[in-house]
C-alpha cells in the first residue's frame, strides 16, 4: 500500500507539469528524444554508465532504461556552483538571513494558507503534536506556500550532484554519497510508477513539492492525509501538512516543548568554548549549562531535557552592534534542523510561523 501511494506521488507531480505518465517499456522512446546540446550529457561518462548498471542490478530495474535515464541527464555547472561553501572570512548575518524569509509577502501568504487549511492544520497538530505555526513556517520558508517549488529537472540535479559535487566542499564525500542515494531512490520510484524520469522538476538539490521533500523522504514520510487514495505533495495542502507533521514526529518532536529559551550570560562563569563545542546538538542539562555561565528564565530553568547554546552571528563581530544573538535550543529546535542542518534556517521557520500566528490572532 505504501509503495502504491509513493508511486502516486510522482504521478501527480508529472500531472502538475502536464507530462503524461508512461510505462517503462515505452519510456525509452521518449528518453531518446534529442536533448539540448549546450550541456554535457552523462551518457559520455564511463563512471555514470557503470553506476547505472549497478543501480539496475540492485533495484531490479531494466538496465537499458536506467542507462538512458542517467545518460540523458545534463551536467549542470550552475548546480555545482550553488553547492560551493561560503567564502572563508565572510561572517554569517542572522539579521540579513532572517529578512529573506520573514517579510510581508510570506506572512500574508502564510495567513491565507492557514485560513484556507485551518482544519487540516488543527488535525495534524492533534494527531502528531506539531504546532500549526511550525508546519506553516516550514512550507513558507521552503516554497512560499507553493509559489516556488523549483524549475530544475530532478534527474539533472541529482546526477550532477552525484558525479560533479564540488570537491572543495568540506563534506564533499559525504554529500556526494547522499545524492547518489537520492538518485537511486528517484530512479526506482519513477521506473516502478511508469513516470518519465526526465519530467519532474524541483530545486537545484532535487527536492520536490510544497515541502521540498527529497526522494528518500517521500518514501519514508509522505502520507495520504486527505485519504483520497494517493499522496500528492504538489497540489494537496492536506497531504503536505500531514507529511510535514509526520516528518517531525519521526524525528522525535515532543508535543508542548518550546523550541528555545532566551538567555543571558554570567561573564564570571562563562565557558564559551565548552558551550559551543557540541554545536546545535542538545547536550547540556539545565544545571550544566548554567554552571558554564548561561542564565535561563524561569521556564528555561524548569526545562527537563538537554539544551544547546545556539549562536546566530550578526556579521563582523568587531563592528559595533554586530554582537551575535544566542538562545538555548531544545530537542524540538534540533528536530527542525533535521529538515535543514542550520540554526539560521530553524530560527527562520520559528519566526515566520510565529509572525503568521500573530497575524492570525493566535
N, C-alpha and C positions, 0 to 999 in steps of 0.2 A: 504493500500500500504506500509506504513512504517513498519507494523508488518511483512508483507511478506519479505521485504528486510532484516529486522533484523534476521529473521529465516534463510535467505540465508547466513548470515554471519557465523553462526555456522556450516551450512552445508559445506561451503568452508573450514572452519577450520579443519573439520574432513577429507576432501579430502586431505589436506596437509599432514596429518599423515597416509594416506592410510587406513582409517577406514570407512566402508560404513555406510551411514545414514540408520537408521531403524525405523520403525513405533513404536509408543508407545505400541501397543498391542503385538509386538514381542520383545520389548526391555527386558522384564522380563527374557526371556530365557538367553539372553546374560549377563544380570546383575547377574544371578545365577551361572555364571562360577566361579570356585574356585579361590579366590584371594590369594595373598601372605599371609603367616601366621606370618610374622615377625612383623606385626603391629596390634594393637588393632583395631577391626572394630567397627564402631559406631552402628551397629545392637545390640550390647550388652549394649548400653546406653539408659536407660529409657527416659531421657530428650531429646535425639536425636529422638527417635521414636515419642514422644509427639509433638515435633516441626514438624516432617514430617507430622503428621496428621493435624496440624494447617495450614501448608503451602498448603497441598492438598485441604483443605476446602476453604481457602482464594482465591486460584488461580484456583479453579475448576479443579483440576488435579486428576488422578487416584491415590487413596490412596496407594494401594499396590506398584505402580510404584515409588512413592515418597519414601516410606519406603525402598524399595530395593535400590534406588539410594543413599540415605543417609546412609543406613545400610552397603553398600559396601565401603563407604568412609573409608580411613585409617587415624588413628591418627598419624600424622607426627610430632614427637617431635622436629625434627630439624627446622621445620617451626615455632613452638612456640618459640624456642630459637632465631631464627633470628629476631623475633619481640621484643626481650628484649631491653630496653633502654640502651644507652651507660653507662658504669660505671661512677659513680659520681667522680668528681675530674679530669676527663680526658678532657682537653681543646680541643675544635674543632680546626681544622687546615685547613684553606682555601687553602693554597698552596698545601697541600697533597691531599685534596679533588679534587681540580682542575686538578691535574696531572693525575688522574684516567680517566678523560674524554677528556681533550684537549691534545692529543698525535698524533704522526704521523699516526698511524693506523686509528683512527677515522677521522682525517682530510682527509686523502687520500680516504677513503671510502665515506666520505661526498662529496668530489669533484665529484667522479664518480656518486653518487646518483643525485647530482644537474645536472650534464651534461646529464644524462640519462632521467631526468624528468623536464627539464627546462621549457617546455611548460606548464605542469600542475602546477608547482610552480608559474609561472607568472600568470596563470589563477586564482589560489587560491588567490594570492596577490591582483589581480584586483577585484575579487568578494567579498572577505572577509576583505581586508585591512591588512592582517597579512603578514609581510615581509617573503620572501622566506628563509632568513637566520634563522629566528626563527623556522620555520617549520623544516628545515634541522637540526637545533640544537636539537630540541626535539627528532626526530627519531634517531639521532646519540647517544644521551645520553641514551635513553631508550633501544635500541636493536642493536646498531652499524649497523643500516640500514638493519635489519632483520637477522643478523648473530646469535643473541642470543635472541630468543623470549620466552625462558623458557622451562623447562623439567618436571615440577611438574604437576601431574594430577590436574586440576582445582577443581574437586569435593573434592579431599583430602585437598587442600589448604584452600578452603572456609569453609569446615566443621570443620577442625582443628581450624581455627581462630574464628569460631562461638562458639565452645564449650570449647576450651582449649587455648584461648588467655591468655598470661602471666598476672597474677593478679598483678604483681609488676610494670607493666607499669603505668605511671601516668594518662593515659587516657584510662585505660583498659575497663571500662564500655562503653564509647563512641565508641571505636574502635570495641569492640565485637558486639555492635548493628549494626555498619556499615557492618561488614562482614556477619552478619545474613541476612541483607537486600540483599547483593550481592549474597549470596547462593540462596535466594528465586528467585531473578531475573534469575540466571543461570538455575535453575531447570525449571522455567516456559518456558524459551527460548528453552532449549533442548527438553522438553516434546512436546511442540507445533510444533517443527520443525522435530520431529522424529529422533533426534540425540541421540546416546548413551551418557549419561552424564558421563560415566567413561573414555571417549576418549579424549576430548580436553585437551591440555596442555598449561601451561603458567608459570608465575612467582610464587614465593612462596607466593605471596599475591593474586593470582588468576587473574592477568592481562594477556591479550592475544593480539597477533598480533604485527605488527611492532610498532604501537604507544602505546602498552600495555594499552589498554582500559579495565577497569573493566566492568562486565556485564551491570550495570546500565548505564555506559557511552556509550556502544554500542547501547543501546535502545535510548538514548537521542541525541547523537551527530554524530553517524556514518552515512555517506551518500554515495550514489552511484555516485561518482564524474565522473567516466568514462561512466556513463549512459548505462551500459550493462545489466541492469535489476537486479543486485544483488550487495550487499555490501560485499566486500572482503578485510579485513584488514590484510590478511596473504600474498597474492600474487599480489594484485593490488596496485602499488605505487600511482596511481591516487586517489583511494578511501582513502588511508592512508593520503595523502596530503590534500585532501578536508576535511576529517573528523577532522584532527588536526586543520585546519583553522576554521572550523565550531565550534569546541570546544572553541577556543579562542574568536571568535565573540560572542558566547553565554555568555562568562564571561566578556563581555564589553571591548574587545580590542579596542583601539582608534587609527585608522589609522594616521600615521605620528607622533605620540607621541614617544619620546625616552623612553627607559626603565629606564634609570637613568642618573644622572648628577654627575660629580666629586665634591668633597667637600674638604674644609679645615676648620679649626676651629679658632675662636676668643676666646682664653683662658680666657679673662677677662669676657666674657658674657656666657661662655659655661655652659649649664644646662643639663648634660648628663642623669641624672635620668629622667627628663621630656621627653627628646628626645627618650629614649629607652622604655618608658612605653607602647606606642602603638604597639611595636614590628614592624612587617613588614606591618601593615595596614597604608596606606597613610592617614594621619590625619592633618598634618600641612600645612597652607598656606605658600607661599614663605615668606611673612612678618613675620609670627610667627616662622618659623624655623630659619630665620636669626636672629631674636631677641633673640633666645636661643643659639646663638653662632656659627651657621653654615654659612660658606661663600660659595656662589654659583658662578659659572662662569656666563658670560653674558646670555647664553642660559638658564641656570637654573633660573636665576633671572627673566627671561621673562616668565617662566612657569606659566600657569594659573590654574592648578589643584592642588590637595593636594599632599603632599610628605611624605615619611617616611625616617628616618635615618636608613640605613641598615648597620649593623655591621657584619663583617666577621672576626672571630678570626683566628689568625695565630699561634696557640699553646700557651704555657705558657707565658703570658704577662710579667712575671717577668724576663724572659730571653731576653737579648739584641737582637734586631732585630725582635722580635715577636709582634710588635705593631699591633693591629687589623687594618683591612682595612675598609674604610667607603665610602658609596655612598649615594646619595639622590634618593631613589626609587620612581618611578611614579606609576600611576594606571596600566600601562602596565607591569611593574615589578611585581606588585601584581597579575595581571592576569596569569603570568607564574607560580606563586606559587599555583594557583588553580589546576595545574596539579600535583604538589608535594609541600606540605607545608614546604618549605625550601628555605631560601635565598641563600644557597650554591648551591642548585640544579638550581635555576633560573639563577644565575650568570654563572654556567657551560653551561647551554643551550645558553645563550647570547654569551659567549666567544667562544664556539665551532662553533656556527653559523657564528660568525664574522671571525673566523680563516678560515673557509671553504670559505666564501665570498671573503676574501683577496686572497686566492689561485686561486679563480675564476676570479680575477681582478675586483671585484665589488666595 
